[in-house]
Amino acid sequence: MKNTSWGKAHFLLLAVVGLHVSLALAQDYPSKSIKFIVPFAAGSGSDQAARTYAQVISQLTGVPVIVEPKPGGNGFIAVQNVAKAQPDGYTALYTTNTTHAANEHLYKNLPYDPIKDFAPVALLSVGHMALVVNVNSKYKSVEDIIVEAKKRPGELNFGSGSSSSRVASEMFKQLANINVKSIPYKSNPMSITDLMGGQIDFMFTDAATGVPQIHANKLRALAVSGQKRLASIASIPTMEEAGIKGYDMSYWNAVYLPAGTPSAVVNKLNELLTKAATSAEVQNYLRFTSAELALSSPEALGQFQISESARWGKVIKQAGIEAE
């Protein structure tokens, strides 16, 4: 009995010490520079959003917040970098549903566990994509692409630099009953470069990456992926309005820390992100990209991720995409 009692007391003592250490870390947090790792290239929508939040958090705390894009490997490079980082709150993953809801259904051997390897911090926003073509393309509508694809089965192609982008095109392919080829890229900006150069026929891009090119008359938007039009390109119809019944595709941005990060530190970063979200800089960015603010607690993000994984799994299966 003595040993049992001593064991319980020892466990409680360790728990109390651990709590005090966690609270002490949170009280001092952040005391040095924070790094946001992004799994897509510089200039991507995630990169732009991460930089906007980083700038505001740096202003709020007086601590540098560095954004480091690590594109490639289907997001694996960036994700593993964060999963293996010190769980102290100073290396965070600014990511999307690509790495934390879709990849597990797209790849048979995922080199990370999107749930066990991470501590959810905050859901930040939800956005939609635009179906775009080269501004000089002969395709003036969604129907034009469908007609041409049926004339030349398997000859048209689409680019994608994220799971959202790829699945959006695969869903279009399935619902329109057309045969078009997938050309994968490390990130959407790279895909857009080839689209403008005439190497690919069309793609779905996040608004942050595509809207500036649309306004600059370098890309032509044919439709948007959600159930309502985007304010930043309000004249462009939804896919449903363009004739693709039942079409709806969105993406989301969120922040994660490595598993094992003290909950007090997780909550402190959540507070900083929540404060940053109310800033003029973030609000202006959201308006420009027609994204919707979708703030959450760490616990709510964890639950949201589980439901989103199930949703993406269903979408990917319906789109007929085989896991690689």
N, C-alpha and C positions, 0 to 999 in steps of 0.2 A: 504494500500500500504506500509506503514511504517513497519508493521509487516512482510509482505512478503519480503521486502528488507532486513530487519534485519535477517530474517530466512535464506535467501540466503547467506548473509555475514557470518552468524554464521556457516553455512554448509561449506563454502569455508575456513573459518579459521580453522575449525576442520580438513578438508582435508589436509591443509598445515601443521598443527601440526602433523597429522598422518604420512605424508610423511617424515617430519624431523625426527620423532621418528624411522621410518622404516630405513632411511638412517643411522641414528646414530647406530642402532642395527647392521646393516650390516658392518659398518666401524669397529666396535669392534669384529665382528664375525670371528672366534670363540674365545671366551675369557675363556671358560671352556671346560671340556671334552664333546665329542660328543658320543652318543650311537647309534649304528646300531643294530636294532632288526631284526632278521632273523626268518622266520616262519618254518624253518626246523632244524633238529638236527645238532649238532656239527659234522664236517666231511663231511657234504653234500656239493654239488657243490656251492650252494649259500653261505654257511658259509665260504668255502675256498675263494671264490671271495671277499666276504665282508671283510675278514681279510687281504687280499692282498691290497685292496683299503685303509682300515683303517691304515695299517702300513705306507703307502706312505703319506696319508693326515696328519698323526701325524708328519712325518718327515718334511713336508712342513710348518706346522703351529706351531709346538712345543707344541701342545695340545694333550692330550691322546684321542684316538678314540677307544672305547670299542665295541666289537661285542658280542651280547647277543642272542644266539639261544633260541627261544621259540616254540618248535615243538608241534604238536598235534592240535586236534580240526579242522582239515582241513585248518589250517593256521589262523583260527579265533582268537586264543589266541594272537598271535603276532600282527595281524592287528588291533584288538581292543585296544591293549596296546598303539600302536602308535596313533591311531585315537583320543584317549582320552588324549594324552600327551599335555603338554604346547606347543603352537604353536610358539616356539622361535628358532627352528632350531637345537636344541640339542638332539632331539629324532627322528631318521629317520628310515624308513622301507627299508631294502634291500631285495627285493622280486622278484618274477617272475610272469609270466602269470597265474600261479595257482591261486593267490589271486586276481589279477586285470583284468583277462579276462575270465578265465574258471569257477571259482567257482559260479558266478552268474547264470550259465547255468546248474550247477551240483546239486545245493541245492535250495530248494524252499524258505526257510526262512533264507536268508543271514543276519547275525547280524551286517552288516556294509554296507555302500554304497561305492563301489570302486571308484566312481567319486566324489561325494559330500563331503566325509569325508577326502579327501587328496589333497595335493598340489603336482602335478608332479614336479620332479626335473630334472632327466636325465635318458634316456635310455642308457644302457652301452654296452650290448653285446647280440648276438644271437648265439645259439648253437644247437647241435643235439645230439641224443642219440644212444646208442648201445644196440642191442638185445643180451643178455648174458645168459649163462647157467653155471651150475657147471662144472668145468674143467674135472670132471670124468663122466659127463653126456654122455649118449649114443647118444644124439642129436649132430650131426656134421654139420648140415645145417638147414636152415629155412624149407626146404622141409621135413626133418626128423620130425620136430615138427608137421607139417601139417598132415603127414601120420599117426603118432601116435594118434593125436587128433581125426582123423576120425575113427580110429580103436576103440577108447575108448571115445566116446562123453561125455563131462561133467566131465571127470576124471582128466585131466591135469589142472594145475592152474598156475597163474602168480601173482607176487607181484608188488606193486606200492607204492611209498612213496611221490608222488606228482601228481597233475592233468595231467601234461605232460606225466609222466610215465604211468599212468592209460589209458589215452586216446590213447597213442601210441599202447598199447596192444589191446585195444578195436577196434582200426582201423585195426590192423593186423587180429584180430578175424573176423571182418566183411568182409574184402577183401579176406581173405583166406577161408571164409565160414566154420569156425570151431567153436566148442562149448567148451570153456575153462572157468574156474572159476577165479574170481577176489579175491585176498587176499590183503586188504588194510593195509598199515603201516604208521606210523607217519612221516617217512622220508626214503629216498632211502638207506642210510647206514644200517638201520635196516632190510630192505628187502634183501639187499645183504648178510647180515649175515645168514639169513635163507636160501638163495639160496645156499650159500657155505656149509651150514649144511644139505642140501638135503630136506628141508621142502617144498620148492616150485620148480616148473619146469623151469620157465624162467621169465625174466623181461626186461623192457627197463630202462636203467639207463643213467643219464647225464654222459658225458665223464669225468668230473672232479672226480666223485666218482668211475666210473668203470674202466677207463684206468689203474690206478695203479694196480688194482687187475688182469687185463688182462696181463699186463707186468710181474706181479709177478707169473703168471701161476696159479692163484687161480680161475679165471673165463675164460670161452671161449666165445669170441665174434663171433656171426653168421652173423650179418648185422648191418648197421647203418641206421638211420632214415631219413637222408636228401637225396637230389638229387645228392650229390657228396660225395666221400669218405673222411673220416677224416684223416688228415695228421699224427696224432699220432698213428693210427692203419690202415695205408694205404692199407694193404693187405686184409682188410675186405670189402666185397661188400656192396653196398647199398641194401635196401629192394627191390627196383625196379630191380636191377641186380640179386637179389636172386629169382626173379619170381613174386613178389607182385606188379603188375602194378598199377601205379597211387599213390603209397605210398610216402608221404612226411610229415614229422612232425618235428617241431622245437620248441625251447623254448627261452625265453629272460629274461634278468635281468635288473632291473631298481630300482631307488631310489625315495621314496616319503617322504614328510613331512606332518604333520597334516594340515588340512584345516585351513585357517586363518593365516598361517605363512606369515609374510611380504614378498612381492615379492623381495625386495632387499636382504633378507636373502636367499631366494630360489635361486636367481641368484648367490649369493656368493658360496653356496654349489655346485651349478652346475659348477662354475669355478674351484673349488677345485677338483671335480671328473674328470673334463676334463683334468686338469694338471696331475692328478695321472695316467690317462689312458695312457699318453705318457712315463711313467716311465719304466725302465728296468724290475722291479718286475711285473707290470701288463702285459707288453708285453710278458714276459716269461710265465706267467700263461696262457695267451690266447693261446700261441703256444702249450703249454703242453696239453691243453684241446681241441684244435682245434676250439675254439670259435672265432667269428668274432666281432671286435670292431664295435659298432653301436651308437656312441655318438649323443645326440640330445639336443635341447633346452628344457626348461620346457614346452613351448607351443606345440612343436612338439611331445613330449611324450604324452601329453594329447590327441592329435589327433590320434596318433598311437594306444593308448590304446582303443579308441572308435572303430577303424577299426579292431583291434585284437579281441575285445569282439565279434564283429559280425562274424569274421572268426572262432573263437573257438565255438561259438554257432552253426554254421553250421556243423563243424566237429563233435561235440558231438551229434547233431541230426542225422547225417549220420551214426555215429557209433552205433546208437540205444540205447544210454545211457539215462535212465530215471532219471529225477531230484529226489533227495532224500528229 
